[in-house]
Amino acid sequence: MIDLSPASLLGAGAALCSMASFMPQIVKIWHERDASSVSLRMYVVTVTGFALWTIYGVLRGGWPIVVSNIVCLALSATVLVLKWRFSRHGKPAGADA
């Protein structure tokens, strides 16, 4: 049965906002082929934080925490990968010519 308590709805809303927050950044980087404005340090810390939250959720048996943080981990890691890929002023890494 689905838990529709205020706390669960609040948590679901927070998880959806967290997950959705990465999409504009990913789309912008992908379209512009430029990630120079993305802070590498910030995303390393963000990815680390989501990894730790995922582990915490597993240890506590909090599957909503695990699922939402795995999604956020994947999305923030995508930004990190795109930062690496487009780190040379819009050129994919290795596209020196």
SULURGI-V573474 format. One record per pair of residues at least 4 apart in sequence whose C-alpha atoms are under 8 Angstrom apart, sorted by the first residue. I is the first residue (numbers start at 1). J is the second residue. Records with the same first field share a line. If there is no record, write none. Layout:
# SULURGI-V573474
I = J ; J
This chain:
# SULURGI-V573474
3 = 8
4 = 8 ; 9
5 = 9
6 = 10
7 = 11
8 = 12
9 = 13
10 = 14
11 = 15
12 = 16
13 = 17
14 = 18
15 = 19 ; 68
16 = 20 ; 68
17 = 21
18 = 22 ; 72
19 = 23 ; 68 ; 71 ; 72 ; 75
20 = 24
21 = 25
22 = 26 ; 72 ; 75 ; 76 ; 79
23 = 27 ; 75
24 = 28
25 = 29 ; 79
26 = 30 ; 78 ; 79 ; 82
27 = 31
28 = 32
29 = 33 ; 34 ; 35 ; 79 ; 82
30 = 34 ; 82
32 = 90
33 = 86 ; 90 ; 91 ; 92
34 = 83 ; 86 ; 87 ; 88 ; 89 ; 90 ; 91
35 = 82 ; 83 ; 86 ; 87 ; 89 ; 90
36 = 83 ; 86 ; 87 ; 88 ; 89
38 = 83
39 = 43
40 = 44 ; 80 ; 83
41 = 45
42 = 46
43 = 47 ; 76 ; 77 ; 79 ; 80
44 = 48 ; 80
45 = 49
46 = 50 ; 76
47 = 51 ; 73 ; 76 ; 77
48 = 52
49 = 53
50 = 54 ; 69 ; 70 ; 72 ; 73
51 = 55 ; 69 ; 70 ; 73
52 = 56
53 = 57 ; 65 ; 66 ; 69
54 = 58 ; 65 ; 66 ; 67 ; 69 ; 70
55 = 59 ; 66
56 = 60 ; 66
57 = 61 ; 62 ; 63 ; 64 ; 65 ; 66
58 = 62 ; 63 ; 66
62 = 66
63 = 67
64 = 68
65 = 69
66 = 70
67 = 71
68 = 72
69 = 73
70 = 74
71 = 75
72 = 76
73 = 77
74 = 78
75 = 79
76 = 80
77 = 81
78 = 82
79 = 83
80 = 84
81 = 85
82 = 86 ; 87
83 = 87
84 = 93
85 = 91 ; 92 ; 93
86 = 90 ; 91 ; 92 ; 93
87 = 91 ; 92 ; 93
88 = 92 ; 93
91 = 95 ; 96
